[in-house]
Amino acid sequence: MWLQEEYFNRHGIDALLPLHVNKGSMFLGPTDNFSPNKIFFISFEWREGKFHPGRYAFNYFRPIHNGCRTHRFFESIKIFNLHSDEYEDYWVKLNKGNRFFPITSSYQVQLMAWSIFLFCYDEWASKNGLHDLFFETIDPLVSEEKRMDLYEKALLYLRNHYPSVYSNYDNQVLSKVKHYSYWAAKLIGNINTGWPDDRV
């Protein structure tokens, strides 16, 4: 734990600060109306250095349309490293100019992960006559509560009828949001301050 975090924790201060974590991830999109073809998925992790200071390794991904054909759901579009002081500045500067917005709620994260899965399995779902079953789960005109209910039913159907496909969803997509950084989404959503240094 960094000294600043330790101080705030000790005194019970609820401040929006970049957290130093071993692993994290987040969805970012150009508007608050997210779609898989416009979303960025950010993954980052702390790597200790044997002969140099540790650093954070960042990787930006985008979903691949019909990626199931090649068993690849994401393509990496940018990789970079940040030292701890650069890491803090990165989060503070990330959303400068309101160009990108984070997904902030657990329901939204689950629904985006599901939307990405359907984006990667679009052709497969069509060939197997599943578009009608899945459509309302990603319809933005349907309430979030109803979409979550439909999502749970679709997930159960997938698990029972296409276990190998469900396994791909679990391993290729859900595993990536296991360490979703809600603190970072909250931080960015509050400061609204762009991609630092034109990294993307």
C-alpha positions as CSV (number, residue, x, y, z in Angstrom):
1,M,0.0,0.0,0.0
2,W,1.3,3.4,-0.9
3,L,1.8,6.0,1.9
4,Q,-1.0,8.3,0.6
5,E,-3.5,5.4,0.6
6,E,-2.4,4.3,4.0
7,Y,-2.9,7.8,5.4
8,F,-6.5,8.1,4.0
9,N,-7.4,4.7,5.2
10,R,-6.1,5.3,8.7
11,H,-8.1,8.6,9.0
12,G,-11.2,7.2,7.3
13,I,-11.1,9.7,4.5
14,D,-13.1,8.7,1.4
15,A,-11.2,10.3,-1.4
16,L,-11.1,9.5,-5.1
17,L,-7.6,8.5,-5.7
18,P,-5.8,6.1,-8.1
19,L,-5.5,2.8,-6.3
20,H,-2.3,0.7,-6.6
21,V,-3.5,-2.8,-7.3
22,N,-1.9,-5.9,-8.6
23,K,-4.4,-6.4,-11.5
24,G,-7.3,-4.4,-12.9
25,S,-9.4,-3.8,-16.0
26,M,-12.0,-1.4,-17.3
27,F,-14.3,-0.7,-20.3
28,L,-14.2,2.7,-21.9
29,G,-16.3,4.0,-24.7
30,P,-16.6,7.2,-26.8
31,T,-20.2,7.9,-25.5
32,D,-22.4,6.7,-22.7
33,N,-24.3,4.7,-25.3
34,F,-21.9,1.8,-25.5
35,S,-21.6,-0.8,-28.2
36,P,-19.0,-3.5,-28.7
37,N,-17.6,-2.1,-32.0
38,K,-16.7,1.2,-30.2
39,I,-15.5,0.0,-26.9
40,F,-12.0,-0.2,-25.5
41,F,-11.1,-2.8,-22.9
42,I,-8.1,-1.8,-20.7
43,S,-6.2,-4.5,-18.8
44,F,-3.3,-3.6,-16.5
45,E,-1.1,-5.4,-13.9
46,W,1.8,-4.6,-11.6
47,R,5.1,-6.3,-12.5
48,E,7.9,-6.3,-9.9
49,G,11.3,-5.6,-11.3
50,K,14.4,-7.7,-10.3
51,F,17.0,-5.1,-11.4
52,H,14.8,-2.1,-11.8
53,P,11.7,-0.5,-10.1
54,G,8.4,-2.2,-10.7
55,R,6.0,-0.9,-13.3
56,Y,2.4,-1.3,-14.5
57,A,1.9,-3.0,-17.9
58,F,-1.1,-1.7,-19.8
59,N,-2.8,-3.4,-22.7
60,Y,-5.7,-1.9,-24.8
61,F,-8.0,-4.3,-26.6
62,R,-10.9,-4.1,-29.0
63,P,-13.4,-6.9,-29.6
64,I,-13.1,-8.8,-32.9
65,H,-16.3,-9.2,-34.9
66,N,-17.0,-12.9,-35.4
67,G,-13.7,-13.6,-33.6
68,C,-15.0,-17.1,-32.9
69,R,-13.9,-18.1,-36.4
70,T,-10.3,-17.8,-35.3
71,H,-10.9,-18.4,-31.6
72,R,-9.7,-14.8,-30.8
73,F,-12.1,-12.5,-29.1
74,F,-9.8,-9.4,-28.7
75,E,-7.1,-7.7,-30.6
76,S,-4.4,-5.8,-28.8
77,I,-4.1,-2.2,-30.2
78,K,-1.7,-0.7,-27.7
79,I,0.8,-1.8,-25.1
80,F,2.8,0.4,-22.7
81,N,4.4,0.5,-19.3
82,L,4.1,3.1,-16.5
83,H,6.0,3.6,-13.3
84,S,4.1,4.3,-10.2
85,D,4.2,8.1,-10.4
86,E,3.2,8.0,-14.1
87,Y,0.4,5.6,-13.2
88,E,-1.3,8.1,-10.9
89,D,-1.1,10.8,-13.5
90,Y,-2.5,8.5,-16.1
91,W,-5.8,8.0,-14.3
92,V,-6.1,11.7,-13.5
93,K,-5.6,12.7,-17.2
94,L,-7.5,9.8,-18.8
95,N,-10.8,11.4,-19.6
96,K,-9.7,14.9,-20.5
97,G,-12.3,16.7,-22.6
98,N,-15.0,14.2,-22.0
99,R,-13.9,12.1,-25.0
100,F,-14.3,8.7,-23.2
101,F,-16.7,7.4,-20.6
102,P,-16.3,4.4,-18.2
103,I,-18.8,1.7,-17.5
104,T,-19.4,2.1,-13.8
105,S,-22.0,-0.4,-12.6
106,S,-21.9,-4.2,-12.1
107,Y,-24.9,-4.7,-14.3
108,Q,-23.5,-2.6,-17.1
109,V,-20.2,-4.5,-16.9
110,Q,-22.0,-7.9,-17.2
111,L,-24.2,-6.7,-20.1
112,M,-21.2,-5.3,-22.0
113,A,-19.2,-8.5,-21.5
114,W,-22.3,-10.3,-22.9
115,S,-22.6,-7.9,-25.8
116,I,-18.9,-8.5,-26.7
117,F,-19.5,-12.2,-26.6
118,L,-22.5,-11.8,-29.1
119,F,-20.4,-9.5,-31.2
120,C,-17.7,-12.2,-31.4
121,Y,-20.3,-14.9,-32.1
122,D,-22.6,-12.9,-34.3
123,E,-22.4,-15.3,-37.3
124,W,-22.6,-18.4,-35.1
125,A,-25.8,-17.1,-33.4
126,S,-27.4,-16.3,-36.7
127,K,-26.6,-19.8,-38.2
128,N,-28.0,-21.5,-35.1
129,G,-31.2,-19.4,-35.0
130,L,-30.4,-17.7,-31.7
131,H,-30.7,-14.0,-32.6
132,D,-34.3,-13.8,-31.5
133,L,-33.4,-15.3,-28.1
134,F,-30.5,-12.9,-27.6
135,F,-31.8,-9.7,-29.2
136,E,-33.6,-8.2,-26.2
137,T,-30.5,-8.8,-24.0
138,I,-28.6,-6.1,-25.9
139,D,-31.5,-3.8,-26.9
140,P,-30.8,-0.4,-25.3
141,L,-34.6,0.4,-25.4
142,V,-35.2,-2.5,-22.9
143,S,-34.7,-1.6,-19.3
144,E,-31.5,-2.7,-17.6
145,E,-33.4,-4.8,-15.1
146,K,-35.3,-6.7,-17.8
147,R,-32.1,-7.1,-19.9
148,M,-30.3,-8.7,-16.8
149,D,-33.2,-11.1,-16.4
150,L,-33.1,-12.1,-20.1
151,Y,-29.3,-12.3,-19.9
152,E,-29.5,-14.8,-17.0
153,K,-32.0,-16.9,-19.0
154,A,-29.9,-16.8,-22.2
155,L,-26.8,-17.7,-20.2
156,L,-28.6,-20.8,-18.7
157,Y,-29.7,-21.8,-22.2
158,L,-26.2,-21.4,-23.5
159,R,-24.7,-23.4,-20.7
160,N,-27.3,-26.3,-21.1
161,H,-27.3,-26.5,-24.9
162,Y,-23.8,-25.2,-26.0
163,P,-21.5,-25.9,-23.1
164,S,-18.3,-25.5,-25.2
165,V,-19.5,-22.1,-26.3
166,Y,-20.4,-21.1,-22.8
167,S,-16.9,-22.2,-21.7
168,N,-15.4,-19.9,-24.3
169,Y,-17.5,-17.0,-23.0
170,D,-16.5,-17.7,-19.4
171,N,-12.8,-18.1,-20.3
172,Q,-12.3,-15.5,-23.0
173,V,-14.6,-12.7,-21.7
174,L,-15.8,-13.1,-18.2
175,S,-12.3,-13.9,-16.9
176,K,-11.2,-10.5,-18.2
177,V,-13.6,-8.6,-16.0
178,K,-12.9,-10.6,-12.9
179,H,-10.7,-7.7,-11.6
180,Y,-12.9,-4.9,-13.0
181,S,-11.7,-1.6,-11.6
182,Y,-14.9,0.1,-10.4
183,W,-12.7,2.6,-8.4
184,A,-11.1,3.8,-11.7
185,A,-14.5,4.1,-13.4
186,K,-15.7,6.2,-10.5
187,L,-12.6,8.3,-10.5
188,I,-12.8,9.0,-14.3
189,G,-16.5,9.6,-14.1
190,N,-16.1,12.3,-11.5
191,I,-13.0,14.1,-12.8
192,N,-13.9,13.9,-16.5
193,T,-10.5,15.1,-17.3
194,G,-8.4,11.9,-22.6
195,W,-6.0,9.6,-23.5
196,P,-2.8,10.9,-21.9
197,D,0.0,11.8,-24.3
198,D,-2.1,10.4,-27.2
199,R,-1.3,6.9,-26.2
200,V,-4.2,5.6,-28.2
